[in-house]
Every structure is written in structure tokens, then in C-alpha cells.
Amino acid sequence: MPLKYEYVTHDIESKIRSGEYQPNQQLPVAEELCRIYGVSRITIRRALDLLVDKGLVVKRRGAGTFVKDSDALDRTEDDISLSGYANYARTHGVNAETEVKAFEVVEAEGRVADRLRVPEGTFVYRIERVRHVNGTRGLVSCTWIPITILPDLTEDDVSESLYQYVAKVTGLTVASAHRQLRAVMPTTGEREALNLPENTPVLEIDQVVYLRDGQLFEYSVLHRDTRDYSFEVVQTS
């Protein structure tokens, strides 16, 4: 189960991204949010601080908290890599599809072992999937997870929401992803899977993902179709 402030953060973020809360609109005051969610002012404060960190809202001294008027609130692009495709579909009312291309147990070697911070030879799941939202924005992902973290993981589990499965089994949600990004040319198989024209690059996202308890549980390399995708970095102080 997510912590109370995480639930409040997620719910308000969903309302912002769906347009229920519009850019420049003031959020309900803290007392009203406490009543709506049945939580304390401390919980609301933590949730609003997290929304500020995400670049979604801004606090104006003496006036309240307002939805930020920013391109970061793109209505068609959520951080799918971190929130998960199933969650994206549920939040935005779109159709998310997953095709599992490979599900196997292998020994971690080289960069995989290094990024997961495990000794070479450690048994890990290797999961290759093709992901789509509404048949357009797509990516090919290859994920490695130590089997000791999810010993009963099956192919059926990864054909749906992996992150929801992790939360169900461990009781922990995803906390952060550390990423390296670069443009690369896709393989022939990736170009066919994503229906890419010749000489079209993809965005490579090399990431490790941490759970709320600080445990590093996943290393993934994602190749994303760039034709209908953009991202913005929001720096806060």
C-alpha cells in the first residue's frame, strides 16, 4: 500500500494531467484537502512539496498553491517509464498494450551486473517487451531483475504491469529511476516492432530503478520511438 502522502500526490497529479485542474488554477486550500483525503496537514504538506519538486505546482506566498502553467504538463505524455504503462492507461483513459518477446533466467554479466550492483553470475530475469499506447507511442524494452527479489515472477506477470506486481508482492512502490539518455539507431527487429522508417533513430534510456526502501531492483534499456515523444527537464531549488 502506498503511503498516504504518495496517494494524495498521485491523485492530484492525475487530476492535473487529465485537465481536471487547469494551468494557473488554485488548488483547494490545505484545510479542504485534509477533508477531501481524510489526512493531516502534515500529509498534505508533504504531498504538495512533492508536486512542487515534480514541477507541477507552484506555491505563492499568501495566496496558495497553483497548477503550474508549463509545457511540463503535456496532456499526452506522462513519465510512462516510471509510473508504468498500466497506470498511464488507467490515468489517461487510453489503451496500453504489451507484447512479451522474451522471458528467461540468465546470469548477469558485464554491464548488467555492474548496473544492478550484483556479482557476475548472479541469476536474473531477462525480460524483453514491446510497449504501445493507443497503437502509437511505442518502445522496446529489455529488463533485468535479480530473481531473489521476485522469486515467483512469471511471464503472465510481466505481460501486465510489472510495477503493480512489485507493489503487490513487496508492499513497496517505485521511488526513483536514474537514467542515461542518448540517440541510437534501432536494430532491424526494433525498427519492425515500432514500424519505423529507414534511418529513424530511437531514444535509448538506460536506467536503474529503486524501490521506496532504497533497494535497486531493476536495470532496463529502453528504445523509444521519438516521432511522438518529447521530454522536459524541470529544475527546482
C-alpha positions in Angstrom: 0.0 0.0 0.0 1.4 3.5 -0.9 1.9 5.9 1.9 -0.9 8.5 2.5 1.1 11.4 1.1 2.0 9.3 -2.0 -1.6 8.6 -2.6 -2.6 12.2 -2.3 0.3 13.2 -4.6 -0.7 10.7 -7.3 -4.4 11.7 -7.2 -3.7 15.4 -7.5 -1.1 14.7 -10.3 -3.7 12.6 -12.1 -6.2 15.4 -11.9 -3.7 17.9 -13.2 -2.7 15.8 -16.1 -6.3 14.9 -17.0 -7.2 18.6 -17.0 -9.5 18.5 -14.0 -7.1 21.1 -12.5 -6.2 23.6 -15.2 -3.0 25.6 -15.6 -2.9 28.6 -13.2 -5.9 27.2 -11.3 -5.6 27.3 -7.5 -5.7 24.0 -5.7 -8.1 23.7 -2.7 -6.6 25.1 0.5 -4.9 22.8 2.9 -7.9 22.5 5.2 -10.1 21.5 2.3 -7.6 18.9 1.0 -7.4 17.5 4.5 -11.2 17.0 4.4 -11.2 15.6 0.9 -8.5 13.0 1.6 -9.1 12.4 5.3 -5.5 13.1 6.2 -3.5 15.5 8.4 -2.0 18.9 7.4 1.5 17.3 7.5 0.5 14.7 4.9 -0.9 17.4 2.7 2.2 19.5 3.1 4.4 16.6 2.1 2.2 15.8 -0.9 2.3 19.4 -2.1 6.0 19.6 -1.6 6.4 16.6 -3.8 4.2 18.1 -6.5 6.4 21.2 -6.4 9.5 19.0 -6.8 7.9 17.4 -9.8 7.4 20.9 -11.4 3.6 20.5 -11.4 2.5 23.2 -9.0 3.9 26.4 -7.5 3.3 27.9 -4.0 2.6 31.6 -3.9 3.2 33.2 -0.6 0.0 34.4 1.0 -2.1 33.2 -2.0 -2.0 29.4 -2.0 -0.8 26.6 -4.4 -1.4 26.8 -8.1 -1.1 24.5 -11.1 2.0 25.5 -13.0 1.5 26.9 -16.4 4.2 24.9 -18.2 4.8 22.7 -21.1 5.8 20.1 -18.5 2.1 19.5 -18.1 1.8 18.0 -21.6 -1.5 16.2 -21.6 -0.4 13.4 -23.8 2.9 12.5 -22.2 3.3 11.1 -18.8 6.5 9.6 -17.4 5.5 6.2 -18.5 8.9 4.6 -17.8 8.5 5.3 -14.1 4.7 5.1 -13.5 4.2 2.1 -15.7 2.1 1.6 -18.8 -0.9 0.2 -17.0 -1.0 3.2 -14.7 -0.6 5.5 -17.6 -3.6 3.9 -19.3 -5.8 4.0 -16.2 -4.9 7.7 -15.6 -5.4 8.9 -19.2 -8.1 6.6 -20.4 -6.0 5.1 -23.3 -5.2 1.6 -24.5 -1.9 0.3 -23.4 -0.5 -2.9 -24.9 2.4 -5.2 -24.0 3.9 -7.9 -26.1 6.4 -10.2 -24.3 9.2 -11.2 -26.7 11.4 -13.0 -24.2 11.2 -14.1 -20.6 14.2 -16.1 -19.3 16.6 -16.6 -16.4 20.2 -15.8 -17.3 23.5 -15.0 -15.5 24.3 -11.3 -15.0 27.4 -10.3 -16.8 29.3 -7.2 -17.7 27.2 -4.0 -17.7 24.1 -5.8 -16.4 25.9 -7.0 -13.3 27.5 -3.6 -12.9 24.3 -1.6 -13.2 22.5 -4.0 -10.8 25.4 -4.0 -8.4 25.5 -7.7 -8.2 28.3 -10.2 -8.7 28.8 -11.6 -12.2 27.0 -15.0 -12.4 24.0 -13.8 -10.3 20.8 -15.2 -11.7 18.5 -12.6 -13.1 15.3 -12.4 -15.1 15.8 -11.1 -18.7 12.5 -9.6 -20.0 12.1 -8.2 -23.4 8.9 -6.4 -24.3 7.3 -4.2 -26.9 5.1 -1.5 -25.4 2.5 0.7 -27.1 -0.1 3.4 -26.1 -3.1 3.8 -28.3 -1.1 2.0 -31.0 1.3 4.9 -31.5 4.0 5.9 -28.9 6.0 2.7 -28.6 9.2 1.4 -27.2 11.2 -1.8 -27.0 12.5 -2.6 -23.5 14.9 -5.1 -22.1 14.8 -5.5 -18.3 16.9 -7.4 -15.9 15.8 -8.2 -12.3 17.6 -10.4 -9.7 15.4 -13.4 -9.1 15.9 -13.2 -5.4 13.8 -10.0 -5.4 10.8 -11.6 -7.2 11.4 -15.4 -7.0 7.9 -16.3 -8.2 7.7 -13.9 -11.2 6.1 -15.4 -14.3 5.7 -14.4 -17.9 2.0 -13.6 -17.3 3.0 -11.2 -14.5 5.2 -9.1 -16.9 2.6 -9.1 -19.6 0.6 -6.7 -17.4 2.0 -4.1 -15.0 5.3 -5.2 -13.6 5.3 -2.3 -11.1 1.9 -3.2 -9.8 3.1 -6.7 -9.3 6.2 -5.5 -7.4 3.9 -3.4 -5.1 1.6 -6.3 -4.5 4.5 -8.7 -3.7 6.9 -6.5 -1.8 4.4 -3.8 -0.5 6.8 -1.2 -2.0 6.3 1.3 -4.8 8.8 2.6 -7.2 10.7 5.6 -5.8 13.1 6.8 -8.5 14.8 6.0 -11.8 18.4 7.0 -12.6 18.7 7.4 -16.4 21.2 8.0 -19.1 19.8 9.1 -22.5 21.2 9.1 -26.0 20.1 8.8 -29.6 20.9 5.5 -31.3 19.9 3.6 -34.4 17.5 0.7 -33.8 18.1 -2.8 -34.8 16.2 -4.3 -37.7 13.9 -6.1 -35.3 13.2 -2.9 -33.3 12.5 -1.0 -36.5 10.0 -3.6 -37.5 8.4 -3.7 -34.0 8.0 0.1 -33.9 7.1 0.4 -37.6 9.9 2.9 -38.0 11.0 4.4 -41.4 14.6 3.7 -42.6 17.3 5.8 -40.9 15.0 6.9 -38.0 16.8 7.0 -34.6 15.3 6.0 -31.3 15.9 7.4 -27.9 17.9 5.0 -25.7 17.0 5.2 -22.0 19.5 3.3 -19.9 18.0 3.2 -16.3 18.2 1.6 -12.9 15.0 1.7 -10.8 14.8 1.9 -7.0 12.0 1.0 -4.6 10.9 3.1 -1.6 13.2 1.2 0.8 16.2 2.2 -1.3 16.6 -1.3 -2.9 17.8 -1.3 -6.5 15.6 -3.8 -8.2 15.7 -3.3 -11.9 18.0 -2.4 -14.8 16.4 -1.6 -18.1 17.4 -0.4 -21.6 14.5 1.2 -23.4 14.5 2.1 -27.1 11.7 4.6 -27.6 10.1 5.8 -30.8 10.9 9.6 -31.0 8.3 10.6 -33.6 5.7 11.3 -31.0 7.7 11.9 -27.9 9.4 14.8 -26.1 10.6 15.5 -22.6 11.3 18.5 -20.5 13.7 18.8 -17.5 12.3 20.9 -14.7 15.0 22.1 -12.2 13.8 23.3 -8.8 15.7 24.9 -5.9 
